[in-house]
């Protein structure tokens, strides 16, 4: 029974990973599993998506900022 449940979870995660890939969500399997777990615990999916978007924007800004800094020091 437990083995069948584990197999079902793996299959579901595989399908969701493929869907995320088709939608260009840029979420790896571990990140997607973490997001699913958070939603199962009651986190609002729209709020979670907004946080992910904000973190990505911040990461892009930091990347651009470090590129600007490295160009100035050259």
ABEGO torsion letter per residue (X at the ends): XAAAAAAAAAAAAAAAAAAAAAAGAGBBAAAAAAAAAAAAAGBBAAAAAAAAAAAAAAAAAAAAAAAAAAAAAX
